[in-house]
Structures are given as C-alpha cells and as structure tokens.
Amino acid sequence: MDRRCRWLDLENGAVLIDAGEFPEKVYFLLHGELRYSLYTRFGKILSLPAALPGALIGYTALMMDTPHPYSIDATKRSTLACMGVRTFQDFMQRDPDVVQALLKTMIERQHILIEHIEELTTLNVRARIHNELARLCRDSTNSDGSAVIFPVPTHEELANRIGTRREAVSRELSHLQHTGVVLRHEGALFVPDIARLMDAEMHLKD
C-alpha cells in the first residue's frame, strides 16, 4: 500500500476536501491535524472533532456518487498519504485486514461523534470551553503539569467547535485570564496548571 500512495503536505489553513465535492481519493493522516467543518442550512459553521494522526480521511469516496458532507482543512502543518479510491477498493477485495481496519476506523469515529454530541447536549457552555482547552493542551503538556496552546484558535473557531457564540468564548477566556488559569504570552495561551483547569471543569459539570 505504501508504494501505491502519493505523499501530500498541507500548510495550516489549506483545504483538503470541500463540502459537496465528490472525492476520488482516500487519505491517511500521518502528522498534523485536520478540521471538519459542517455548514448548516442556516449558514452556521459547526466544527466536528478533528482528525488526528492515524485517521483515514474521505472514506465517503468509497460510495462514489455521494457528495462529501463537510469541508476538511488543516489546522496545523500536516502530512498525508493519498490513494485513488479504486486502488483502495482493490486492496479491500484482496485483503480482509484492510476491511477490518476500515471498519475499526469508522467505529472509532462514530464513538468520537457520539461523545461530541453528548458533550453538546449535557454540558453548559463554560464546561465545554474548559473541555476544549484541555484537549488543546494534550499535545504540549510539560513535565510540571503546564502546557502551551499554539497556535491559538480564534474565539470564532472555538465557538464553532463547541456549538456556541463567539461572545461566550470571549467572556470565559477573559475570566480564565483574570483568575490566572490561563495566561496569554507571545501569541500563545499558557496554562500554568492543567490540573487546575480540569478541577474547574469538573466543578462546572457538577
């Protein structure tokens, strides 16, 4: 499979697949992060949970005549391997392990989306903001329990990710900075103590 792939590098903000497009390739994310953006019929943008390294991207291409329901773009520099859909289908027919891997990927994605829906429907806005900040800390946690979030998503991007308004994100981030839970430093968000952020998050859930 490696020999049949073409390698692709995406810069931050580059679009991989547009909503409504009929993709003819599947992609394997090796490094970086990809954002899924769904445009509702009311014109609002809803960001679905991001794709992380190891994800299979664009498997709606396997349906051939089904338009892609959301756009996909890079939120950081990303490296992917891509393969024509017919080539991938040939591997599926010849190798049951490929089919099992595809099913595993789709089931894992379904679980992630279920968790996302549960969070949107059971947590208040402040708790969802804390959850999202904790997720952004996961790749940059230091040994002392601190973390740096860089690049920092805009308030609009954060609002789209958690299904709220930009003003709500602005108010809560201002509160967190005022209380020292997060600090702005040289274009980044510094979290001195992730445990403190998580404690505040648990209180909000209760």
N, C-alpha and C positions, 0 to 999 in steps of 0.2 A: 504493500500500500504506500509505503514511503516513497518508493521510486515512481509511483503514478501521481504524486502530489506536486503542486506548484506552490511556492512559498510567497507569502504576501505580508508586507509590513504596512501598518496603518498608523498615521500620526493621530494625536489627540484631536477629536472632533471630526475625523474623516468618516464618511458614511460607507458602510459595507453593503447594506441592502435597504432600499427604500420601501415604505409601506405601499402595497398594491403591486409591487414588482413580482414577476414570475421568475424566481431564481432558477438557474440551471446548474448550480454547483452546491456542494455542501462544504462546510469549513470546520476545521479543527483548531480551537484556540490553544496556542502553546504558551504565550506570555501576554500579559496585559489584562484588559477588562473591556467588555462591550456592554453598551446600554441598549435596552429595548424600550422604545417609545411608542405608545399606543395613542392614536388620535381619535378621540371620541366624536360622536355625531354632533356634539355641542361645541366642538372646536377646542376642547381642553386636552392638554397633553398629560397622560398618565405614564409614569416610568415604572416598568416592571423590574423585578430583581435582575441584577446584572449577571452576565455570563462571565465565569472565571476560568482560569486555565484548566484544560481537560474537557471543556464543554464542546459538544457538537452543535454547530450553528447552521440554521437554514434547512432543517430536515423536512420542512413543508415542500421543498423542491421534489421530494420523492412522490408527491401527489401529482406532479406535472402540470395540471390545469387549475391549481389552487393558488390564488394570489397571496403573497406574504402579508399577514395581518398587521404588522408593525414594522417600524424602521429600526435599524441596528447601526449604531455608530460607536466609535472608540472613545472611551473616557480617559485613556492614557495610551501611550505608545504600545502597540500590540503586534504580535506576530502570529500568523495563521498559516495552516496548510490547507489548500483547497483542491477539490477533486470534482470532476464532472459527475453529474448525478447518474448517468448511465454506467459509468465505470464503477461507482459505488454500488449500484444495484447488482452489477456483475459479481462483485465481491460478496454481497449478501446471499446471492444464489449459490455461490460456491463454498462459502464458509459459514457454518452455523454460529461460530463465535462472534462474527460481525453482527449478526442479527441479535444475539444476546446482548452485545454491548450497546446496540442502538436502543433496545427495549429498556435496558438499565438506565441509559441517559434520559430517556423520555419519562420514565417513572420518577427519577430523581428530580427532574424539572417540575413535574406535576406536584411533588411534595413541597418544593420551594414555593410554588404559586399558591398552594393551599395555606401555607404558613403566612404568606404575604396577605392573603385575603382575611385570614383570622386576625392578623395584627390590625388591619384597616378597620375591622368591624368591632374589635373588642377593646382597643387601647385608645385613650384620648390623644389629642394632638401632641401635647408635651411629651408623653411617653413615647410616641412614635418618633419624635425628633431625637430623643435620647437614644433610642434603639438604633437609629440610622447613624448617629455619630459613633456609637460603639462599633458598628460594622465597619465604618471608615477607618477605625483605629486598628483593625485586625492585622493589617499587613505592615504596620510600623510600630509595634509595641516594643518598648525598650525593657531592659532587664530590671529597671527600677519601677516599672509599672506605669510609666508615662508613654505618650505617643504623640506623633506629629501627623496631622492630616494635610497632605499636599499632593496635588493642587486642591484647593478648597472649592467645593461646588458652590455655585451661586445660590442665593436664597430661593430663586425661582426653581432651580434644579432640585434642591432639597424638598421644596414644596411638592413638586411633581412626583418625586419618589415616594412620598408618604401620603399623598392624596389630600393636601390641604392648601391654604393660601400663603402667598409669599409673606404677607404681613405677620402671620402667626409665627413663621420661622424667624423673622427679624426680631420679634418681641422676645422669643425664648432664647435666641442666641445672645441678645443683649443682656438678658437676665443671667445666663450662664457666665458671661464675661464679667458682669458686675460681682458675682459671687465667687469668681476665681476658679470655677470648674473647668472653663476653657479660656485660653488666652490667645490673642492674635499676635503673631510675631513674624515679621518679614514675609508677609504674604501667605503665611501658613496658620493653621489652628493648632495650638499646643495644648494637649490635655495632660496636666501635671500628674494626675492620679486617675487611671481608668476605673479603679475600684470605687472611687467617689462618684464618678459619673454613673456607674452601674447601680450603686446604692440609691442615688436619686431616682434612677429609672424604676427600681423596684418599688419605691415609695409611691411613685405615680401610678404604677399598675394596681397597687392595693387601693 
